[in-house]
Amino acid sequence: MSMINNALSGALAAQVGLNMTSQNAANMMTPGYTRQGVLLSSVQPLAGGVLAAGNGVTVSSLLRFSDGYKSVQMWQANSSLGQYSTTQPYLTQLEQVMGDDTSNLNSGLDAFFAALNAASVDPSSSPLRQQVISAADAAAQRFNSINQVLVNQRQAVFQQRATTVSLINGLSAGIADLNKQIAAAQATGGNTSGLVDARDLKIDELSKLVGVQVVDQADGTRSISLRSGQPLVVGSLAGTLGLEGNLDGSQTLKLSFAQESFVVKGDKLSGELGGLNDFENTVLVPLMESVTEMANQFSTRVNDLLADGYTPAGAAGGPLFEFDATSTSSILKVSDGFLAADLAFSSDPALPGDSGNLLNLIGIQSSQVTLSSIGTVSFSDAATQLVGKLAMDSQQNQTSMSTAETVRNQAEESWKSTSGVNEDEEAISLIQFQQMYQANMKVIAVANELFDNTLAAMG
C-alpha cells in the first residue's frame, strides 16, 4: 500500500506538471503570457520508525516565472518610446509646411522685397506699385497660413491629450479592479497568474501613455503612481485625471484621488502625455510666438517707414499692413482700401518720383529682427533659421525615438528570456512529466501484482 500511495502521488504530480506544460504550450503566442511551472516537494514520513520510506511527492506550489526588474525596465522603455513616437508626426508635418516653397515665409518675403526692388526702377509706375500691393498681400497670406497650421496643431495636441487622459483613467480603473480580484484569489490560495498577466498588460499599456512607478504590496496588489509621486492606483482605488483650460490658452493637468486633488506638473510625465507637453511647450508655442513676432515687426517697420514717406500726390504715407495678434486666421493683412497710389516711396513731398523712402523699405530685408526662439537675426535669414531649428528638433527626436525603440526591443527580449514560453523547453518538460507519469503507473501495476500474489499466498 505504501508503494501504491507513493506512486499515486507521483502520477498526480506528473498530471499537474503535464497540465502546466500544456497551458504554456497553448499560450505560446499569447501576448503578455508568463510561463508557469510546478514546484515538487518530497513528503516526509511521520516521526517514528526508522525504516519508513516516505509518503511520496506533492506539488507544494505553482510557479510563475517572472522578474520584476525586467518588467520595470520594459515599462520604462515603453514610456520613452511613447514620448518620442507621439511627437514625431507633429514635427514632420511642421517641417513639410515650413520648408515647402509654395507656403514658407521666405518665399513670401523674398517676393515682397523683389517687388520693391522692381519698383525702384520707376517708382511712379502704377503696375509696379500694384505688384508691390499684390506681393504684400501674398506675404501676409504666408504668415496667416503658417499661423493657422500652428493653431490647428495645438488644437490637435489638446484633442490627443484629452483622449490620452481618458485612456489612462480607463486603464487605472481596470488595474484597480484586477488588484481587487488578485487580492481575493490570493487570500483563498487560488492561482492568480492569469490575473497578474492581465494586470501587467494594462500596466504596459499605461506606461506608454504616461511614466509610472510600480510598487508590489504584500497582498498581491500593485500600487501605481506618476513619476512626480502622485498616486494613480492604490489597491482597489483608482485616481482620475482631468484637464482644465487656462486664460493663456494652455491646459492644466489635475489628478483627483479619494478626496484630494493634485496639480500634475508636465516636466516629469514621460509617455505620450509627456511627449505632447514637451512638444507644445518647447517647440510649438515658441514657434507660434516667433511667427507672430516676425509678422508684427515686419508690419511695424514697413508701416513706420511708409509713414515717414510721401505718396505721388505729396501726402504722408499710411499703413500698408494691419496686424492682429489675437486673430487665429488673419494675424496680418493689407489694410482695407489701400491702393497703389498710397505707397509713400518718396522722401520729399515735392519730388513724387523720388525713391529715397523706397530704398529704406528695401533695406528692411537686411535689418535685424529679434525672435524669442532664435534670438536676433536678419529678416532675410529669420524664416530659414526657424526652419533649421525645427529640423534640428525633429532630427533629435527621431534619434531619441530610434534609441528608445531599440531599448524597448531589448527589454522585451530580456523579459521573454525569463517569462516567455520556449518551445524546446516545453517539449523537454512534456517528455519528462510523461516519463514520470508512466514510471509511477508502472510502480502501481507492480504493487498491484505483488498485492495479488500476497493475497493468493495467504489463501
FIFIKE-100617 format. One record per residue (C-alpha): chain; residue number from 1; x, y, z; residue in three letters. Coordinates in steps of 0.05 Angstrom, whole numbers, plus 5000, padded with zeros to 4 digits. Last residue first. Layout:
<pts>
cadena, num, X, Y, Z, residuo
A, NUM, X, Y, Z, ALA;
...
</pts>
This chain:
<pts>
cadena, num, X, Y, Z, residuo
A, 459, 4894, 4638, 5012, GLY;
A, 458, 4953, 4675, 5042, MET;
A, 457, 4995, 4661, 4981, ALA;
A, 456, 4940, 4687, 4935, ALA;
A, 455, 4932, 4750, 4975, LEU;
A, 454, 5007, 4763, 4972, THR;
A, 453, 5008, 4750, 4897, ASN;
A, 452, 4951, 4799, 4887, ASP;
A, 451, 4988, 4852, 4928, PHE;
A, 450, 5052, 4840, 4889, LEU;
A, 449, 5014, 4848, 4824, GLU;
A, 448, 4981, 4911, 4850, ASN;
A, 447, 5048, 4939, 4871, ALA;
A, 446, 5077, 4924, 4802, VAL;
A, 445, 5020, 4959, 4768, ALA;
A, 444, 5025, 5019, 4815, ILE;
A, 443, 5100, 5023, 4802, VAL;
A, 442, 5086, 5022, 4726, LYS;
A, 441, 5037, 5079, 4736, MET;
A, 440, 5092, 5116, 4771, ASN;
A, 439, 5140, 5105, 4714, ALA;
A, 438, 5088, 5126, 4662, GLN;
A, 437, 5074, 5191, 4699, TYR;
A, 436, 5147, 5208, 4707, MET;
A, 435, 5160, 5192, 4634, GLN;
A, 434, 5104, 5238, 4613, GLN;
A, 433, 5129, 5291, 4661, PHE;
A, 432, 5199, 5288, 4629, GLN;
A, 431, 5173, 5285, 4557, ILE;
A, 430, 5129, 5346, 4567, LEU;
A, 429, 5184, 5384, 4603, SER;
A, 428, 5231, 5372, 4543, ILE;
A, 427, 5178, 5397, 4495, ALA;
A, 426, 5165, 5457, 4540, GLU;
A, 425, 5238, 5475, 4539, GLU;
A, 424, 5242, 5469, 4463, ASP;
A, 423, 5181, 5513, 4451, GLU;
A, 422, 5204, 5568, 4498, ASN;
A, 421, 5148, 5606, 4532, VAL;
A, 420, 5166, 5676, 4554, GLY;
A, 419, 5178, 5696, 4627, SER;
A, 418, 5253, 5694, 4635, THR;
A, 417, 5283, 5701, 4565, SER;
A, 416, 5219, 5736, 4545, LYS;
A, 415, 5233, 5794, 4592, TRP;
A, 414, 5303, 5803, 4564, SER;
A, 413, 5274, 5802, 4493, GLU;
A, 412, 5223, 5854, 4513, GLU;
A, 411, 5276, 5898, 4545, ALA;
A, 410, 5319, 5893, 4482, GLN;
A, 409, 5260, 5914, 4439, ASN;
A, 408, 5245, 5973, 4485, ARG;
A, 407, 5318, 5995, 4485, VAL;
A, 406, 5320, 5993, 4409, THR;
A, 405, 5255, 6032, 4404, GLU;
A, 404, 5280, 6084, 4454, ALA;
A, 403, 5344, 6093, 4413, THR;
A, 402, 5304, 6103, 4349, SER;
A, 401, 5257, 6152, 4384, MET;
A, 400, 5316, 6191, 4412, SER;
A, 399, 5347, 6197, 4343, THR;
A, 398, 5280, 6217, 4313, GLN;
A, 397, 5271, 6269, 4367, ASN;
A, 396, 5340, 6298, 4354, GLN;
A, 395, 5325, 6301, 4280, GLN;
A, 394, 5259, 6336, 4291, SER;
A, 393, 5289, 6388, 4338, ASP;
A, 392, 5344, 6401, 4287, MET;
A, 391, 5294, 6408, 4230, ALA;
A, 390, 5253, 6457, 4272, LEU;
A, 389, 5316, 6498, 4287, LYS;
A, 388, 5333, 6500, 4213, GLY;
A, 387, 5261, 6520, 4195, VAL;
A, 386, 5264, 6578, 4244, LEU;
A, 385, 5333, 6598, 4220, GLN;
A, 384, 5309, 6599, 4148, THR;
A, 383, 5250, 6643, 4167, ALA;
A, 382, 5296, 6692, 4202, ALA;
A, 381, 5351, 6695, 4150, ASP;
A, 380, 5326, 6751, 4105, SER;
A, 379, 5297, 6788, 4164, PHE;
A, 378, 5366, 6789, 4196, SER;
A, 377, 5378, 6752, 4261, VAL;
A, 376, 5369, 6766, 4336, THR;
A, 375, 5348, 6709, 4382, GLY;
A, 374, 5325, 6640, 4358, ILE;
A, 373, 5262, 6624, 4399, SER;
A, 372, 5243, 6694, 4424, SER;
A, 371, 5252, 6729, 4358, LEU;
A, 370, 5292, 6793, 4348, THR;
A, 369, 5294, 6822, 4278, VAL;
A, 368, 5355, 6856, 4247, GLN;
A, 367, 5356, 6894, 4181, SER;
A, 366, 5378, 6864, 4114, SER;
A, 365, 5307, 6858, 4087, GLN;
A, 364, 5286, 6924, 4118, ILE;
A, 363, 5334, 6959, 4070, GLY;
A, 362, 5283, 6953, 4013, ILE;
A, 361, 5237, 6999, 4053, LEU;
A, 360, 5294, 7050, 4061, ASN;
A, 359, 5305, 7047, 3986, LEU;
A, 358, 5232, 7063, 3976, LEU;
A, 357, 5239, 7123, 4022, ASN;
A, 356, 5291, 7154, 3976, GLY;
A, 355, 5255, 7135, 3912, SER;
A, 354, 5237, 7204, 3885, ASP;
A, 353, 5185, 7207, 3831, GLY;
A, 352, 5137, 7249, 3872, PRO;
A, 351, 5190, 7302, 3887, LEU;
A, 350, 5158, 7360, 3925, ALA;
A, 349, 5134, 7315, 3981, PRO;
A, 348, 5206, 7291, 3991, ASP;
A, 347, 5226, 7221, 4016, SER;
A, 346, 5185, 7188, 3961, SER;
A, 345, 5161, 7116, 3963, PHE;
A, 344, 5096, 7130, 4001, ALA;
A, 343, 5051, 7077, 3973, LEU;
A, 342, 4980, 7105, 3972, ASP;
A, 341, 4976, 7107, 3896, ALA;
A, 340, 4979, 7030, 3896, ALA;
A, 339, 4915, 7030, 3937, LEU;
A, 338, 4899, 7011, 4009, PHE;
A, 337, 4823, 7002, 4016, GLY;
A, 336, 4828, 6955, 4075, ASP;
A, 335, 4899, 6950, 4102, SER;
A, 334, 4937, 6891, 4075, VAL;
A, 333, 4933, 6832, 4123, LYS;
A, 332, 4968, 6801, 4182, LEU;
A, 331, 4945, 6759, 4241, ILE;
A, 330, 4888, 6730, 4200, SER;
A, 329, 4862, 6662, 4220, SER;
A, 328, 4876, 6656, 4295, THR;
A, 327, 4867, 6730, 4309, SER;
A, 326, 4893, 6757, 4376, THR;
A, 325, 4959, 6782, 4348, ALA;
A, 324, 4924, 6829, 4299, ASP;
A, 323, 4969, 6866, 4249, PHE;
A, 322, 4943, 6912, 4195, GLU;
A, 321, 4992, 6926, 4138, PHE;
A, 320, 5004, 6982, 4088, LEU;
A, 319, 4999, 7037, 4139, PRO;
A, 318, 4992, 7108, 4111, GLY;
A, 317, 5040, 7153, 4075, GLY;
A, 316, 5040, 7229, 4081, ALA;
A, 315, 5010, 7265, 4021, ALA;
A, 314, 5052, 7292, 3963, GLY;
A, 313, 5005, 7265, 3909, ALA;
A, 312, 5058, 7215, 3888, PRO;
A, 311, 5056, 7190, 3960, THR;
A, 310, 5103, 7213, 4015, TYR;
A, 309, 5149, 7180, 4065, GLY;
A, 308, 5158, 7177, 4140, ASP;
A, 307, 5091, 7140, 4150, ALA;
A, 306, 5115, 7089, 4098, LEU;
A, 305, 5176, 7076, 4141, LEU;
A, 304, 5134, 7064, 4203, ASP;
A, 303, 5085, 7019, 4165, ASN;
A, 302, 5141, 6975, 4137, VAL;
A, 301, 5175, 6971, 4205, ARG;
A, 300, 5111, 6954, 4241, THR;
A, 299, 5089, 6902, 4190, SER;
A, 298, 5155, 6864, 4194, PHE;
A, 297, 5160, 6871, 4270, GLN;
A, 296, 5090, 6843, 4280, ASN;
A, 295, 5096, 6787, 4229, ALA;
A, 294, 5162, 6765, 4260, MET;
A, 293, 5134, 6768, 4330, GLU;
A, 292, 5074, 6726, 4309, THR;
A, 291, 5118, 6674, 4274, VAL;
A, 290, 5164, 6673, 4335, SER;
A, 289, 5106, 6665, 4385, GLU;
A, 288, 5077, 6607, 4345, MET;
A, 287, 5146, 6575, 4342, LEU;
A, 286, 5156, 6583, 4417, PRO;
A, 285, 5086, 6551, 4428, VAL;
A, 284, 5100, 6491, 4382, LEU;
A, 283, 5171, 6472, 4400, VAL;
A, 282, 5188, 6472, 4474, THR;
A, 281, 5119, 6479, 4507, ASN;
A, 280, 5075, 6441, 4459, GLU;
A, 279, 5126, 6388, 4441, PHE;
A, 278, 5145, 6376, 4513, ASP;
A, 277, 5073, 6370, 4536, ASN;
A, 276, 5053, 6323, 4479, LEU;
A, 275, 5114, 6279, 4493, GLY;
A, 274, 5100, 6278, 4568, GLY;
A, 273, 5028, 6256, 4556, LEU;
A, 272, 5051, 6203, 4507, GLU;
A, 271, 5100, 6174, 4558, GLY;
A, 270, 5141, 6219, 4603, SER;
A, 269, 5104, 6260, 4657, LEU;
A, 268, 5162, 6293, 4694, LYS;
A, 267, 5161, 6363, 4664, ASP;
A, 266, 5085, 6367, 4658, GLY;
A, 265, 5069, 6384, 4730, LYS;
A, 264, 5007, 6349, 4758, VAL;
A, 263, 4962, 6393, 4801, VAL;
A, 262, 4934, 6349, 4856, PHE;
A, 261, 4863, 6338, 4883, SER;
A, 260, 4846, 6300, 4946, GLU;
A, 259, 4782, 6267, 4969, GLN;
A, 258, 4799, 6198, 4942, ALA;
A, 257, 4847, 6214, 4885, PHE;
A, 256, 4836, 6271, 4836, SER;
A, 255, 4894, 6286, 4789, LEU;
A, 254, 4899, 6352, 4752, LYS;
A, 253, 4930, 6371, 4685, LEU;
A, 252, 4930, 6445, 4668, THR;
A, 251, 4918, 6467, 4596, GLN;
A, 250, 4945, 6527, 4557, SER;
A, 249, 4905, 6580, 4521, GLY;
A, 248, 4930, 6639, 4562, ASP;
A, 247, 4865, 6641, 4602, LEU;
A, 246, 4874, 6569, 4625, ASN;
A, 245, 4836, 6505, 4607, GLY;
A, 244, 4828, 6449, 4657, GLU;
A, 243, 4843, 6376, 4643, LEU;
A, 242, 4826, 6315, 4685, GLY;
A, 241, 4860, 6253, 4713, LEU;
A, 240, 4822, 6205, 4757, THR;
A, 239, 4852, 6163, 4813, GLY;
A, 238, 4839, 6089, 4824, ALA;
A, 237, 4823, 6051, 4888, LEU;
A, 236, 4825, 5975, 4890, SER;
A, 235, 4895, 5974, 4920, GLY;
A, 234, 4926, 6041, 4908, VAL;
A, 233, 4925, 6066, 4836, VAL;
A, 232, 4945, 6135, 4809, LEU;
A, 231, 4982, 6164, 4869, PRO;
A, 230, 5021, 6229, 4857, GLN;
A, 229, 5096, 6218, 4861, GLY;
A, 228, 5123, 6260, 4803, SER;
A, 227, 5136, 6196, 4765, ARG;
A, 226, 5061, 6181, 4769, LEU;
A, 225, 5040, 6128, 4819, SER;
A, 224, 5020, 6056, 4816, ILE;
A, 223, 5008, 6010, 4875, SER;
A, 222, 5007, 5936, 4860, ARG;
A, 221, 4964, 5884, 4894, THR;
A, 220, 4989, 5815, 4915, GLY;
A, 219, 4971, 5824, 4989, ASP;
A, 218, 5042, 5841, 5007, ALA;
A, 217, 5046, 5900, 4960, GLN;
A, 216, 5087, 5909, 4897, ASP;
A, 215, 5107, 5981, 4878, VAL;
A, 214, 5101, 6009, 4807, VAL;
A, 213, 5125, 6078, 4785, GLN;
A, 212, 5093, 6106, 4723, VAL;
A, 211, 5110, 6147, 4661, GLY;
A, 210, 5049, 6164, 4619, VAL;
A, 209, 5014, 6136, 4557, LEU;
A, 208, 5064, 6081, 4541, LYS;
A, 207, 5066, 6062, 4615, SER;
A, 206, 4991, 6052, 4615, LEU;
A, 205, 4994, 6000, 4561, GLU;
A, 204, 5048, 5963, 4600, ASP;
A, 203, 5008, 5969, 4664, ILE;
A, 202, 4948, 5940, 4627, LYS;
A, 201, 4989, 5882, 4603, LEU;
A, 200, 5016, 5872, 4674, ASP;
A, 199, 4945, 5869, 4701, ARG;
A, 198, 4924, 5815, 4651, ALA;
A, 197, 4987, 5775, 4668, ASP;
A, 196, 4972, 5782, 4743, VAL;
A, 195, 4901, 5757, 4731, LEU;
A, 194, 4926, 5697, 4693, GLY;
A, 193, 4978, 5681, 4746, SER;
A, 192, 4929, 5687, 4804, THR;
A, 191, 4923, 5613, 4822, ASN;
A, 190, 4878, 5608, 4882, GLY;
A, 189, 4901, 5604, 4955, GLY;
A, 188, 4839, 5636, 4984, THR;
A, 187, 4873, 5702, 5002, ALA;
A, 186, 4909, 5701, 4935, GLN;
A, 185, 4843, 5700, 4898, ALA;
A, 184, 4815, 5759, 4938, ALA;
A, 183, 4878, 5801, 4929, ALA;
A, 182, 4881, 5784, 4855, ILE;
A, 181, 4809, 5804, 4843, GLN;
A, 180, 4817, 5871, 4879, LYS;
A, 179, 4882, 5887, 4843, ASN;
A, 178, 4847, 5869, 4777, LEU;
A, 177, 4794, 5922, 4792, ASP;
A, 176, 4848, 5973, 4808, ALA;
A, 175, 4884, 5956, 4743, ILE;
A, 174, 4819, 5966, 4703, GLY;
A, 173, 4805, 6033, 4737, ALA;
A, 172, 4875, 6056, 4720, SER;
A, 171, 4868, 6032, 4648, LEU;
A, 170, 4804, 6072, 4639, GLY;
A, 169, 4832, 6135, 4670, ASN;
A, 168, 4894, 6130, 4627, ILE;
A, 167, 4852, 6121, 4564, LEU;
A, 166, 4812, 6184, 4581, SER;
A, 165, 4876, 6223, 4594, VAL;
A, 164, 4902, 6200, 4526, THR;
A, 163, 4839, 6223, 4491, THR;
A, 162, 4843, 6292, 4524, ALA;
A, 161, 4917, 6298, 4505, ARG;
A, 160, 4901, 6278, 4433, GLN;
A, 159, 4848, 6333, 4430, GLN;
A, 158, 4893, 6386, 4460, PHE;
A, 157, 4950, 6367, 4414, VAL;
A, 156, 4904, 6371, 4354, ALA;
A, 155, 4882, 6440, 4377, GLN;
A, 154, 4956, 6460, 4381, ARG;
A, 153, 4967, 6432, 4312, GLN;
A, 152, 4909, 6473, 4284, ASN;
A, 151, 4938, 6537, 4314, VAL;
A, 150, 5006, 6521, 4283, LEU;
A, 149, 4976, 6507, 4215, VAL;
A, 148, 4935, 6572, 4221, GLN;
A, 147, 4998, 6611, 4237, ASN;
A, 146, 5034, 6583, 4175, ILE;
A, 145, 4974, 6602, 4132, SER;
A, 144, 4968, 6671, 4162, ASN;
A, 143, 5042, 6687, 4154, PHE;
A, 142, 5040, 6664, 4081, ARG;
A, 141, 4976, 6703, 4070, GLN;
A, 140, 5011, 6767, 4093, ALA;
A, 139, 5067, 6754, 4043, ALA;
A, 138, 5016, 6745, 3987, ALA;
A, 137, 4981, 6810, 4006, ASP;
A, 136, 5048, 6847, 4006, ALA;
A, 135, 5065, 6816, 3938, ALA;
A, 134, 4999, 6841, 3910, SER;
A, 133, 5010, 6911, 3937, ILE;
A, 132, 5081, 6912, 3910, VAL;
A, 131, 5055, 6890, 3842, GLN;
A, 130, 5006, 6947, 3844, GLN;
A, 129, 5065, 6995, 3851, ARG;
A, 128, 5099, 6963, 3791, LEU;
A, 127, 5035, 6969, 3750, PRO;
A, 126, 5026, 7042, 3772, SER;
A, 125, 5096, 7064, 3753, SER;
A, 124, 5117, 7125, 3794, SER;
A, 123, 5174, 7090, 3829, PRO;
A, 122, 5207, 7070, 3762, ASP;
A, 121, 5268, 7026, 3771, VAL;
A, 120, 5256, 7025, 3847, SER;
A, 119, 5191, 6987, 3833, ALA;
A, 118, 5229, 6925, 3814, ALA;
A, 117, 5267, 6928, 3880, ASN;
A, 116, 5201, 6935, 3918, LEU;
A, 115, 5172, 6875, 3881, ALA;
A, 114, 5234, 6834, 3898, ALA;
A, 113, 5225, 6855, 3971, PHE;
A, 112, 5154, 6826, 3970, PHE;
A, 111, 5175, 6763, 3932, ALA;
A, 110, 5231, 6750, 3982, ASP;
A, 109, 5182, 6758, 4040, LEU;
A, 108, 5133, 6708, 4010, GLY;
A, 107, 5188, 6658, 3991, SER;
A, 106, 5219, 6661, 4060, ASN;
A, 105, 5153, 6651, 4097, LEU;
A, 104, 5141, 6581, 4070, ASN;
A, 103, 5078, 6561, 4032, SER;
A, 102, 5096, 6544, 3960, THR;
A, 101, 5169, 6531, 3973, ASP;
A, 100, 5153, 6480, 4027, ASP;
A, 99, 5201, 6481, 4086, GLY;
A, 98, 5152, 6508, 4138, MET;
A, 97, 5097, 6460, 4115, VAL;
A, 96, 5139, 6397, 4109, GLN;
A, 95, 5178, 6410, 4172, GLU;
A, 94, 5114, 6425, 4210, LEU;
A, 93, 5084, 6359, 4188, GLN;
A, 92, 5145, 6320, 4208, THR;
A, 91, 5147, 6353, 4277, LEU;
A, 90, 5074, 6336, 4290, TYR;
A, 89, 5083, 6264, 4267, PRO;
A, 88, 5146, 6258, 4312, GLN;
A, 87, 5116, 6277, 4379, THR;
A, 86, 5076, 6214, 4393, THR;
A, 85, 5136, 6170, 4378, SER;
A, 84, 5182, 6208, 4425, TYR;
A, 83, 5141, 6202, 4489, GLN;
A, 82, 5112, 6133, 4474, GLY;
A, 81, 5182, 6104, 4464, LEU;
A, 80, 5206, 6134, 4530, SER;
A, 79, 5146, 6106, 4567, SER;
A, 78, 5155, 6038, 4534, ASN;
A, 77, 5227, 6036, 4557, ALA;
A, 76, 5205, 6048, 4629, GLN;
A, 75, 5153, 5993, 4623, TRP;
A, 74, 5204, 5943, 4597, MET;
A, 73, 5255, 5960, 4651, GLN;
A, 72, 5200, 5952, 4704, VAL;
A, 71, 5183, 5883, 4676, SER;
A, 70, 5256, 5863, 4677, LYS;
A, 69, 5263, 5884, 4750, TYR;
A, 68, 5200, 5846, 4770, GLY;
A, 67, 5226, 5781, 4741, ASP;
A, 66, 5173, 5729, 4726, SER;
A, 65, 5169, 5654, 4721, PHE;
A, 64, 5103, 5639, 4756, ARG;
A, 63, 5109, 5576, 4798, LEU;
A, 62, 5053, 5533, 4826, LEU;
A, 61, 5065, 5508, 4897, SER;
A, 60, 5079, 5447, 4940, SER;
A, 59, 5061, 5398, 4886, VAL;
A, 58, 5068, 5335, 4928, THR;
A, 57, 5112, 5273, 4928, VAL;
A, 56, 5111, 5205, 4962, GLY;
A, 55, 5098, 5188, 5035, ASN;
A, 54, 5167, 5167, 5059, GLY;
A, 53, 5204, 5101, 5064, ALA;
A, 52, 5194, 5087, 5138, ALA;
A, 51, 5250, 5040, 5164, LEU;
A, 50, 5270, 5085, 5221, VAL;
A, 49, 5200, 5082, 5250, GLY;
A, 48, 5180, 5143, 5289, GLY;
A, 47, 5163, 5213, 5262, ALA;
A, 46, 5114, 5215, 5203, LEU;
A, 45, 5144, 5203, 5135, PRO;
A, 44, 5169, 5261, 5092, GLN;
A, 43, 5131, 5285, 5031, VAL;
A, 42, 5181, 5303, 4977, SER;
A, 41, 5169, 5370, 4945, SER;
A, 40, 5153, 5388, 4872, LEU;
A, 39, 5149, 5461, 4849, LEU;
A, 38, 5105, 5467, 4787, VAL;
A, 37, 5111, 5512, 4726, GLY;
A, 36, 5084, 5575, 4693, GLN;
A, 35, 5107, 5618, 4635, ARG;
A, 34, 5080, 5689, 4634, THR;
A, 33, 5031, 5709, 4580, TYR;
A, 32, 5039, 5781, 4558, GLY;
A, 31, 5016, 5770, 4486, PRO;
A, 30, 4991, 5698, 4475, THR;
A, 29, 5034, 5663, 4423, MET;
A, 28, 5059, 5605, 4467, MET;
A, 27, 4994, 5604, 4505, ASN;
A, 26, 4975, 5532, 4487, ALA;
A, 25, 5046, 5509, 4500, ALA;
A, 24, 5047, 5540, 4569, ASN;
A, 23, 4979, 5510, 4588, GLN;
A, 22, 5002, 5442, 4561, SER;
A, 21, 5063, 5446, 4605, THR;
A, 20, 5022, 5466, 4666, MET;
A, 19, 4974, 5408, 4654, ASN;
A, 18, 5032, 5360, 4645, LEU;
A, 17, 5062, 5383, 4711, GLY;
A, 16, 4994, 5374, 4746, VAL;
A, 15, 4990, 5304, 4716, GLN;
A, 14, 5060, 5288, 4738, ALA;
A, 13, 5041, 5308, 4809, ALA;
A, 12, 4981, 5260, 4805, LEU;
A, 11, 5026, 5204, 4780, ALA;
A, 10, 5077, 5216, 4835, GLY;
A, 9, 5023, 5218, 4888, SER;
A, 8, 4995, 5152, 4861, LEU;
A, 7, 5065, 5122, 4860, ALA;
A, 6, 5076, 5138, 4934, ASN;
A, 5, 5007, 5113, 4954, ASN;
A, 4, 5015, 5049, 4914, ILE;
A, 3, 5084, 5035, 4943, MET;
A, 2, 5058, 5047, 5013, SER;
A, 1, 5000, 5000, 5000, MET;
</pts>
